[in-house]
Amino acid sequence: MCLAIPVEVREVLPDEMARVTLDGVSKIISTALIDDVRPGDYVILHVGYALTKINPEEAERTLALIQEAAMGHAT
C-alpha cells in the first residue's frame, strides 16, 4: 500500500528542492512537480516528491486521522 502524507515546507532550496518536517522529522524532497512553493505551505508528499499543495486545515485533519489510526492500531 502506498501512502501520501501532508508535510509542512520549512525551507525552499535550490534545484526545485525543499526541506519539510513531519512530527519533528526533517527531510529534503523534490518540488519539481508543483509551482510556487513557499515556507509554511503544506504539500502532499509521496516517495520523496511533493505532488500538490494542500490547505493547512485539511493537512491538520489528515494528520490527526493518521495519528488516530496509528494509535488505534498500536493497542
NUPATOR-533290 format. One record per residue: residue in one letter; x, y, z of N, C-alpha, C in turn. Coordinates in nm, 4 decimals. Each point is the difference from the previous one (the first is absolute). Layout:
<site rest="a" n_px="X" n_py="Y" n_pz="Z" ca_px="X" ca_py="Y" ca_pz="Z" c_px="X" c_py="Y" c_pz="Z"/>
...
# end
This chain:
<site rest="m" n_px="0.0840" n_py="-0.1176" n_pz="0.0000" ca_px="-0.0840" ca_py="0.1176" ca_pz="0.0000" c_px="0.0888" c_py="0.1243" c_pz="0.0000"/>
<site rest="c" n_px="-0.0361" n_py="0.0975" n_pz="-0.0793" ca_px="0.0720" ca_py="0.1273" ca_pz="-0.0057" c_px="-0.0749" c_py="0.1029" c_pz="0.0831"/>
<site rest="l" n_px="0.0743" n_py="0.0909" n_pz="0.0574" ca_px="-0.0594" ca_py="0.1031" ca_pz="0.0835" c_px="0.0614" c_py="0.1344" c_pz="-0.0358"/>
<site rest="a" n_px="-0.0834" n_py="0.0963" n_pz="-0.0283" ca_px="0.0440" ca_py="0.1378" ca_pz="-0.0214" c_px="-0.0450" c_py="0.0794" c_pz="0.1217"/>
<site rest="i" n_px="0.0898" n_py="0.0781" n_pz="0.0583" ca_px="-0.0312" ca_py="0.0700" ca_pz="0.1240" c_px="0.0299" c_py="0.1490" c_pz="-0.0117"/>
<site rest="p" n_px="-0.0745" n_py="0.0819" n_pz="0.0746" ca_px="0.0284" ca_py="0.1435" ca_pz="0.0004" c_px="0.1231" c_py="0.0294" c_pz="0.0856"/>
<site rest="v" n_px="0.0844" n_py="0.0880" n_pz="-0.0499" ca_px="0.1171" ca_py="0.0470" ca_pz="0.0734" c_px="0.0097" c_py="0.1509" c_pz="-0.0165"/>
<site rest="e" n_px="0.0653" n_py="0.0651" n_pz="0.0955" ca_px="0.0155" ca_py="0.1454" ca_pz="-0.0062" c_px="0.1362" c_py="0.0356" c_pz="-0.0570"/>
<site rest="v" n_px="0.0004" n_py="0.0908" n_pz="-0.0963" ca_px="0.1247" ca_py="0.0500" ca_pz="-0.0586" c_px="0.0629" c_py="0.0970" c_pz="0.0987"/>
<site rest="r" n_px="0.1236" n_py="-0.0276" n_pz="0.0387" ca_px="0.0728" ca_py="0.0878" ca_pz="0.0919" c_px="0.0961" c_py="0.0921" c_pz="-0.0733"/>
<site rest="e" n_px="0.0555" n_py="-0.0497" n_pz="-0.1114" ca_px="0.1003" ca_py="0.0773" ca_pz="-0.0733" c_px="-0.0018" c_py="-0.0419" c_pz="-0.1462"/>
<site rest="v" n_px="0.0026" n_py="0.0986" n_pz="-0.0883" ca_px="0.0112" ca_py="-0.0274" ca_pz="-0.1432" c_px="0.1487" c_py="0.0006" c_pz="-0.0336"/>
<site rest="l" n_px="0.0452" n_py="-0.1042" n_pz="-0.0692" ca_px="0.1404" ca_py="-0.0186" ca_pz="-0.0335" c_px="0.0193" c_py="0.0138" c_pz="-0.1512"/>
<site rest="p" n_px="0.1240" n_py="0.0138" n_pz="-0.0454" ca_px="0.0257" ca_py="0.0061" ca_pz="-0.1447" c_px="-0.0397" c_py="-0.1305" c_pz="-0.0701"/>
<site rest="d" n_px="-0.0086" n_py="0.0080" n_pz="-0.1314" ca_px="-0.0234" ca_py="-0.1165" ca_pz="-0.0862" c_px="-0.1331" c_py="-0.0690" c_pz="0.0269"/>
<site rest="e" n_px="-0.1042" n_py="0.0783" n_pz="0.0255" ca_px="-0.1358" ca_py="-0.0517" ca_pz="0.0218" c_px="-0.0067" c_py="-0.1014" c_pz="0.1137"/>
<site rest="m" n_px="0.0667" n_py="0.0334" n_pz="0.1099" ca_px="0.0001" ca_py="-0.0837" ca_pz="0.1190" c_px="-0.0505" c_py="0.0834" c_pz="0.1175"/>
<site rest="a" n_px="-0.0425" n_py="-0.0688" n_pz="0.1060" ca_px="-0.0450" ca_py="0.0689" ca_pz="0.1208" c_px="0.0260" c_py="-0.0885" c_pz="0.1210"/>
<site rest="r" n_px="0.0181" n_py="0.0648" n_pz="0.1144" ca_px="0.0094" ca_py="-0.0711" ca_pz="0.1267" c_px="-0.1396" c_py="0.0034" c_pz="0.0628"/>
<site rest="v" n_px="-0.0504" n_py="-0.1163" n_pz="0.0380" ca_px="-0.1318" ca_py="-0.0099" ca_pz="0.0616" c_px="0.0135" c_py="-0.0676" c_pz="0.1352"/>
<site rest="t" n_px="-0.1037" n_py="0.0152" n_pz="0.0823" ca_px="-0.0005" ca_py="-0.0692" ca_pz="0.1291" c_px="-0.1340" c_py="-0.0692" c_pz="0.0199"/>
<site rest="l" n_px="0.0089" n_py="-0.1099" n_pz="0.0714" ca_px="-0.1195" ca_py="-0.0730" ca_pz="0.0424" c_px="0.0287" c_py="-0.0582" c_pz="0.1367"/>
<site rest="d" n_px="-0.0746" n_py="0.0458" n_pz="0.0979" ca_px="0.0140" ca_py="-0.0535" ca_pz="0.1352" c_px="0.1439" c_py="0.0119" c_pz="0.0508"/>
<site rest="g" n_px="0.0657" n_py="0.1124" n_pz="-0.0330" ca_px="0.1346" ca_py="0.0256" ca_pz="0.0466" c_px="0.1104" c_py="-0.0602" c_pz="-0.0855"/>
<site rest="v" n_px="-0.0350" n_py="-0.0752" n_pz="-0.1021" ca_px="0.0991" ca_py="-0.0611" ca_pz="-0.0888" c_px="0.0139" c_py="0.0872" c_pz="-0.1247"/>
<site rest="s" n_px="0.1242" n_py="0.0315" n_pz="-0.0345" ca_px="0.0287" ca_py="0.0842" ca_pz="-0.1157" c_px="0.0464" c_py="-0.0876" c_pz="-0.1168"/>
<site rest="k" n_px="-0.0423" n_py="0.0378" n_pz="-0.1207" ca_px="0.0358" ca_py="-0.0760" ca_pz="-0.1194" c_px="0.0100" c_py="0.0969" c_pz="-0.1176"/>
<site rest="i" n_px="0.0901" n_py="-0.0284" n_pz="-0.0926" ca_px="0.0102" ca_py="0.0798" ca_pz="-0.1218" c_px="-0.0746" c_py="-0.0735" c_pz="-0.1101"/>
<site rest="i" n_px="-0.0893" n_py="0.0737" n_pz="-0.0683" ca_px="-0.0860" ca_py="-0.0592" ca_pz="-0.1027" c_px="0.0097" c_py="0.0801" c_pz="-0.1297"/>
<site rest="s" n_px="-0.0505" n_py="-0.0581" n_pz="-0.1076" ca_px="-0.0083" ca_py="0.0682" ca_pz="-0.1283" c_px="-0.1332" c_py="0.0743" c_pz="-0.0105"/>
<site rest="t" n_px="0.0073" n_py="0.1225" n_pz="-0.0497" ca_px="-0.1216" ca_py="0.0773" ca_pz="-0.0265" c_px="-0.0158" c_py="0.0246" c_pz="-0.1502"/>
<site rest="a" n_px="0.0641" n_py="-0.0821" n_pz="-0.0808" ca_px="0.0014" ca_py="0.0191" ca_pz="-0.1457" c_px="-0.1389" c_py="-0.0112" c_pz="-0.0623"/>
<site rest="l" n_px="-0.0931" n_py="-0.0667" n_pz="0.0659" ca_px="-0.1324" ca_py="-0.0227" ca_pz="-0.0584" c_px="-0.1016" c_py="0.1096" c_pz="0.0301"/>
<site rest="i" n_px="0.0354" n_py="0.0960" n_pz="0.0869" ca_px="-0.0942" ca_py="0.1075" ca_pz="0.0337" c_px="0.0712" c_py="0.1351" c_pz="-0.0065"/>
<site rest="d" n_px="-0.0774" n_py="0.1046" n_pz="-0.0170" ca_px="0.0542" ca_py="0.1355" ca_pz="-0.0134" c_px="-0.0193" c_py="0.0807" c_pz="0.1278"/>
<site rest="d" n_px="0.0842" n_py="0.1005" n_pz="0.0153" ca_px="-0.0165" ca_py="0.1029" ca_pz="0.1015" c_px="-0.0090" c_py="-0.0560" c_pz="0.1419"/>
<site rest="v" n_px="0.0929" n_py="-0.0849" n_pz="0.0373" ca_px="0.0043" ca_py="-0.0542" ca_pz="0.1355" c_px="0.0701" c_py="0.0990" c_pz="0.0912"/>
<site rest="r" n_px="-0.0582" n_py="0.0241" n_pz="0.1169" ca_px="0.0556" ca_py="0.0965" ca_pz="0.0951" c_px="0.0041" c_py="-0.0609" c_pz="0.1385"/>
<site rest="p" n_px="0.0906" n_py="0.0499" n_pz="0.0851" ca_px="0.0000" ca_py="-0.0459" ca_pz="0.1390" c_px="-0.1372" c_py="0.0223" c_pz="0.0638"/>
<site rest="g" n_px="-0.0455" n_py="-0.0988" n_pz="0.0748" ca_px="-0.1316" ca_py="0.0077" ca_pz="0.0626" c_px="-0.1077" c_py="-0.0722" c_pz="-0.0787"/>
<site rest="d" n_px="0.0250" n_py="-0.0247" n_pz="-0.1298" ca_px="-0.0957" ca_py="-0.0772" ca_pz="-0.0800" c_px="-0.0031" c_py="-0.1443" c_pz="0.0489"/>
<site rest="y" n_px="-0.1144" n_py="-0.0629" n_pz="-0.0161" ca_px="-0.0108" ca_py="-0.1441" ca_pz="0.0193" c_px="-0.0108" c_py="-0.0637" c_pz="-0.1376"/>
<site rest="v" n_px="0.0716" n_py="-0.1098" n_pz="-0.0182" ca_px="-0.0052" ca_py="-0.0741" ca_pz="-0.1252" c_px="-0.0269" c_py="-0.1464" c_pz="0.0308"/>
<site rest="i" n_px="-0.0540" n_py="-0.0703" n_pz="-0.0984" ca_px="-0.0187" ca_py="-0.1440" ca_pz="0.0117" c_px="0.1287" c_py="-0.0661" c_pz="-0.0491"/>
<site rest="l" n_px="0.0619" n_py="-0.0806" n_pz="0.0866" ca_px="0.1275" ca_py="-0.0646" ca_pz="-0.0294" c_px="-0.0211" c_py="-0.1481" c_pz="-0.0294"/>
<site rest="h" n_px="0.0591" n_py="-0.0441" n_pz="-0.1102" ca_px="-0.0035" ca_py="-0.1421" ca_pz="-0.0364" c_px="0.1342" c_py="-0.0372" c_pz="-0.0612"/>
<site rest="v" n_px="0.0645" n_py="-0.0990" n_pz="0.0554" ca_px="0.1315" ca_py="-0.0499" ca_pz="-0.0421" c_px="0.1002" c_py="0.1112" c_pz="-0.0348"/>
<site rest="g" n_px="0.0060" n_py="0.1008" n_pz="0.0863" ca_px="0.0993" ca_py="0.1053" ca_pz="-0.0161" c_px="-0.0388" c_py="0.1158" c_pz="-0.0888"/>
<site rest="y" n_px="-0.1208" n_py="-0.0016" n_pz="-0.0543" ca_px="-0.0476" ca_py="0.1070" ca_pz="-0.0883" c_px="-0.1230" c_py="0.0682" c_pz="0.0579"/>
<site rest="a" n_px="-0.0008" n_py="0.1317" n_pz="-0.0046" ca_px="-0.1202" ca_py="0.0759" ca_pz="0.0327" c_px="-0.0926" c_py="-0.0087" c_pz="-0.1210"/>
<site rest="l" n_px="-0.1219" n_py="-0.0504" n_pz="0.0222" ca_px="-0.0941" ca_py="-0.0196" ca_pz="-0.1114" c_px="-0.0912" c_py="0.1192" c_pz="-0.0226"/>
<site rest="t" n_px="-0.0422" n_py="0.0642" n_pz="0.1084" ca_px="-0.0915" ca_py="0.1138" ca_pz="-0.0085" c_px="0.0022" c_py="0.0747" c_pz="0.1323"/>
<site rest="k" n_px="-0.0457" n_py="0.1242" n_pz="-0.0018" ca_px="-0.0170" ca_py="0.0748" ca_pz="0.1243" c_px="-0.1326" c_py="-0.0405" c_pz="0.0635"/>
<site rest="i" n_px="-0.0091" n_py="0.0189" n_pz="0.1311" ca_px="-0.1220" ca_py="-0.0280" ca_pz="0.0742" c_px="-0.0153" c_py="0.1109" c_pz="0.1035"/>
<site rest="n" n_px="-0.1243" n_py="0.0384" n_pz="0.0283" ca_px="-0.0164" ca_py="0.1086" ca_pz="0.0970" c_px="0.0304" c_py="-0.0518" c_pz="0.1406"/>
<site rest="p" n_px="0.0461" n_py="0.0885" n_pz="0.0884" ca_px="0.0435" ca_py="-0.0416" ca_pz="0.1339" c_px="-0.1078" c_py="-0.0731" c_pz="0.0805"/>
<site rest="e" n_px="-0.1249" n_py="0.0423" n_pz="-0.0136" ca_px="-0.1075" ca_py="-0.0645" ca_pz="0.0758" c_px="-0.0185" c_py="-0.1458" c_pz="-0.0437"/>
<site rest="e" n_px="0.0019" n_py="-0.0235" n_pz="-0.1293" ca_px="-0.0136" ca_py="-0.1363" ca_pz="-0.0513" c_px="0.1213" c_py="-0.0842" c_pz="0.0394"/>
<site rest="a" n_px="0.1181" n_py="0.0609" n_pz="-0.0038" ca_px="0.1215" ca_py="-0.0710" ca_pz="0.0407" c_px="-0.0101" c_py="-0.0435" c_pz="0.1455"/>
<site rest="e" n_px="-0.0427" n_py="0.0891" n_pz="0.0879" ca_px="-0.0113" ca_py="-0.0332" ca_pz="0.1428" c_px="-0.1042" c_py="-0.1091" c_pz="0.0235"/>
<site rest="r" n_px="-0.1136" n_py="0.0069" n_pz="-0.0695" ca_px="-0.1034" ca_py="-0.1054" ca_pz="0.0134" c_px="0.0546" c_py="-0.1347" c_pz="-0.0451"/>
<site rest="t" n_px="0.0704" n_py="0.0000" n_pz="-0.1110" ca_px="0.0561" ca_py="-0.1250" ca_pz="-0.0525" c_px="0.1044" c_py="-0.0571" c_pz="0.0953"/>
<site rest="l" n_px="0.0885" n_py="0.0849" n_pz="0.0515" ca_px="0.1022" ca_py="-0.0465" ca_pz="0.0932" c_px="-0.0621" c_py="-0.0538" c_pz="0.1283"/>
<site rest="a" n_px="-0.1065" n_py="0.0646" n_pz="0.0471" ca_px="-0.0690" ca_py="-0.0481" ca_pz="0.1200" c_px="-0.0616" c_py="-0.1377" c_pz="-0.0243"/>
<site rest="l" n_px="-0.0585" n_py="-0.0205" n_pz="-0.1170" ca_px="-0.0575" ca_py="-0.1305" ca_pz="-0.0332" c_px="0.1074" c_py="-0.1083" c_pz="-0.0095"/>
<site rest="i" n_px="0.1135" n_py="0.0335" n_pz="-0.0588" ca_px="0.1099" ca_py="-0.0958" ca_pz="-0.0095" c_px="0.0493" c_py="-0.0371" c_pz="0.1399"/>
<site rest="q" n_px="0.0152" n_py="0.1004" n_pz="0.0857" ca_px="0.0466" ca_py="-0.0261" ca_pz="0.1360" c_px="-0.1028" c_py="-0.0830" c_pz="0.0772"/>
<site rest="e" n_px="-0.1263" n_py="0.0321" n_pz="-0.0168" ca_px="-0.1064" ca_py="-0.0766" ca_pz="0.0655" c_px="0.0018" c_py="-0.1465" c_pz="-0.0458"/>
<site rest="a" n_px="0.0175" n_py="-0.0202" n_pz="-0.1281" ca_px="0.0055" ca_py="-0.1362" ca_pz="-0.0531" c_px="0.1209" c_py="-0.0752" c_pz="0.0553"/>
<site rest="a" n_px="0.1126" n_py="0.0686" n_pz="0.0092" ca_px="0.1217" ca_py="-0.0626" ca_pz="0.0526" c_px="-0.0159" c_py="-0.0351" c_pz="0.1471"/>
<site rest="m" n_px="-0.0637" n_py="0.0852" n_pz="0.0768" ca_px="-0.0204" ca_py="-0.0257" ca_pz="0.1422" c_px="-0.0945" c_py="-0.1170" c_pz="0.0212"/>
<site rest="g" n_px="-0.1030" n_py="-0.0062" n_pz="-0.0816" ca_px="-0.0959" ca_py="-0.1105" ca_pz="0.0099" c_px="0.0621" c_py="-0.1311" c_pz="-0.0415"/>
<site rest="h" n_px="0.0945" n_py="0.0083" n_pz="-0.0908" ca_px="0.0661" ca_py="-0.1201" ca_pz="-0.0509" c_px="0.1033" c_py="-0.0515" c_pz="0.1002"/>
<site rest="a" n_px="0.0516" n_py="0.0891" n_pz="0.0843" ca_px="0.1064" ca_py="-0.0365" ca_pz="0.0943" c_px="-0.0538" c_py="-0.0756" c_pz="0.1206"/>
<site rest="t" n_px="-0.1278" n_py="0.0099" n_pz="0.0261" ca_px="-0.0536" ca_py="-0.0656" ca_pz="0.1205" c_px="-0.0423" c_py="-0.1403" c_pz="-0.0228"/>
# end
